[in-house]
Amino acid sequence: MDRHLPFDDLPNFRDLGGYPTPDGRRVRPGLLYRADSLGKLSENTDDWTRFLGLGIGTVIDLRYPWEIERRGRIPEHESFMYHNLSIEHRPYDQAVLTPDIEPGPYLAERYAEVAEDGTEEIGRALELVAAAAETGTPLVFHCASGKDRTGLLAALVLGLLGVPEETIVEDFTLTELATPALLLAWQARNGGRTPAWPAWGHAPEAVMRLFLAGLTSRYGSVEGYVTKALSLDATALSTTLRDQLLEEQPTAWPELTYRRATEADAVMLVRLRDSAALWQLARGIDQWKPGEKDEAHFLRRVREGEVWLAYADETLAGACELWWDDPAAWGPRPPDAGYVHRLMTTPHTAPPGTGRRLLAQAESRITATGRPYARLDCLSSNPRLRAYYESAGYTVVGEQRAKDGGSGNPYAVTLMERRLGG
């Protein structure tokens, strides 16, 4: 489910594998990683054992030499080669920025400076990625938080692999899942203070979208930047990366299994919903926001209704909530229906059709209670989602123009239902 690998002290270490390309392939898992500072690794720890178990042969540290001197670097080991390539040449301190500075335009401009200043180091980093790919050896690149410099290099590599821009933007925003841990670590290093800039540690989609738009405006494409600014053969580089780091999408998937969620699953459900929200935002779907539903929400849903989890083998593939009433959307009703909410799947890794199968699982649970209807609502401004549910047999039966979902900001939803057992 989660691209973030389970390290104790590396909250933003993740696999770039699994992202799809338009030609039907995907990035191979287990070969290309991005991370926050590996200087936090220490020998003879569980994290060190986990790291060595990945078989990484190349480590690229994108930080300044003075950062490494202050905060340390990854311990030396015979299994990998270490390279320090400081791609940023104009240091700045995000923590002291004033609250009025918008993160999108500000950080996009900083990234553009890095792209212009760090051409030698960026070019060398891309060559190292290609060299590791040719030998089939895993590689990781990192900076301090694994967001800005790391995000820039990840965008270039994914762009050369042919990954769509919306997915590159999504990958950038996944740092949001690590932001709370990164912030706690910053506060621990700084006497419990909070950064003056509220956007510190965050990765809003506007940052990467604006950076890529500027790069395209100036160079035409990522390949144009590689050719004109880095003086590399972008065609040859892209061909090498695609030949070695892409694979065909699976043709067979494991059967889904289902289990009812317990209170212990609340943290996992928050993370799944936030991942789905970031997927939406990267595609211009303004519906869910990260952080809107906390553990308390899912604990309540587990206690008052049912939450079902879908697994492909032992990997979480999706979840949905099942309520037994929904007065906020449907008003007072007799007990004649179950109400499906938060149907969500793991982006890029769930087997095809997982959402439809989860919906069928919820419908089977409703039928088992003797209720004849399955009901749900979707945002009136999301015709794509409405069409999805219509294709699953749901029909529009009304609209609630001022649903209050608990946020204090009423919104319009389309009401849909399906008669079961007929």
Secondary structure, 3 states (H helix, E strand, C coil): CCCECCCCCCCCCEECCCCECCCCEEECCCCEEEECCHHHCCCCCHHHHHHHHCCCCEEEECCCHHHHHHHCCCCCCCCCEEEECCCCCCCCCHHHCCCCCCHHHHHHHHHHHHHHHCHHHHHHHHHHHHHHHHHCCCEEEECCCCCCHHHHHHHHHHHHCCCCHHHHHHHHHHHHHCHHHHHHHHHHHCCCCCCCCCCCCCCCHHHHHHHHHHHHHHHCCHHHHHHHCCCCCHHHHHHHHHHHHEEECCCCCCCEEEEECCHHHHHHHHHHHHHHHHHHHHCCCCCCCCCCCCHHHHHHHHHHCEEEEEEECCEEEEEEEEECCCHHHHCCCCCCEEEEEEEEECCCCCCCCHHHHHHHHHHHHHHHCCCCEEEEEEECCCHHHHHHHHHCCCEEEEEEEEECCCCCCCEEEEEEEEECCC
